[in-house]
Amino acid sequence: MKHWILLLFLGLGFCGYSQNVEHEGVKYEVKGKAIYKDGKDITNTLSAEKKQEIIAVFEKTKASTIEAAAAAKQAAKEQKEAEKAAAKLIKEQKEAEKAIKKAEKAQKKAEKDQKRAEKELKRKQDAQDDFEKASKKLQQNQDKYEKLKRKGKLSPNDEEKWLKKLENYREDLEKAKKILSKS
């Protein structure tokens, strides 16, 4: 905005009819082809050579002013482009940060899912181990009961205890089987 105001004032300066010129330590005012000194027209009193020098200085000053205005305009344009580039860079940086956060969130979710899967696998493995253990105990105790029965070493009280014991092992096996089927 500051640059536009500067350009406006420079443009108004160019459009003005007169411009002050200093030549050999004396200040002149040039309006079109007329030359004034202290507000008085001295165009006719100056020699042609002097007029030519003053007009040459005027043209040189005018050219340098035009160049300065062009340079100011170019600087304003470059600053605007730099501001656009900075804004674009900030936007890209924010998008990159957003993408990083999204990736971190996805990674955390994947880790959580992996832990859940590992936990589920461990639970299934434990259920399988419990089922196998209950099955093995039942089989061992049934074999022992059959052996004792064949040899005739079981009294009626002992046989009742063994049957009750075997029934408890069967219940344990059924529980382990249910847990295994649920997992």
QUIVENLIN-V278524 format. One record per helix or strand of 2 or more residues. SS is the DSSP state (a for helix, b for strand). FROM is the first residue (numbers start at 1). TO is the last residue. If there is no record, write none. Layout:
BEGIN
SS|FROM|TO, SS|FROM|TO
END
This chain:
BEGIN
a|2|15, b|18|23, b|26|31, b|34|37, b|40|41, a|48|151, a|156|182
END
